[in-house]
Amino acid sequence: MSKYRKSFGNYGEDLACEFLVKKGYRILKRNYRFGHGEIDIIAKDGDILVFVEVKTRENLEFGPPELAVTRNKQRQIKKISEGYLYEKEIGNTVCRIDVIAILNQKGYKPVINHIINAF
């Protein structure tokens, strides 16, 4: 992955964290790795544990960013989420998976689409 793509992705994750904190979420972990995968953000929304996938794009050439969360990516996020629960010995907790899609076109304010309980 190029340095630009990594820094652009980090910028999107920073925006997503700011967005979530303003909504009252508490950020627990960023870039949690389990096996060969990663979850961008793990947060608490009240008593709910939320796993967040962040997708950021500069344009709509390949469609809106949320479309990048394919079925395979969804399966991977679910597995990593289960890994987090197992590793932290968390049981009997309400969880959900959200997607935050960010369109960050030059010259415009970033547009954030928060899809709660995305899949």
Residue, then its C-alpha position, 0 to 999 in steps of 0.5 A: m500500500s502506498k504512503y499516500r493511500k495509508s495516510f488518506g485512510n488514516y485521515g478518514e479514520d481520524l474524521a470518523c473518530e471525531f464524528l463518533v466522539k461528537k455523537g457521544y461514542r467512546i473510542l476503545k481501540r483503533n486498528y485492532r488486528f486479529g489474524h490477517g485482518e483489521i477493524d478500523i475502530i472499536a467504540k462504545d455507544g452507551d452499553i453497545l460495543v460497536f465495530v466500525e469499518v471506515k471507507t474513504r474515497e476522493n471521488l465517485e469514480f468507483g461508486p460510493p465508498e460504502l460499496a467497497v464493503t463487499r460480502n467478503k469484507q463483511r465476513q472478515i469483519k465479523k470474524i475479527s469482531e468475534g476474535y476481539l470478543y474471544e481475546k478480551e473474554i467479553g460475553n453477554t454484550v450487545c454488539r453491532i457493526d457500523v460502516i462510516a463512508i466518507l467522500n472527501q472531494k477536493g474543494y468540498k467539506p467531507v461528506i460522512n455517511h454513518i450506516i448503523n448496524a450495517f450488516 
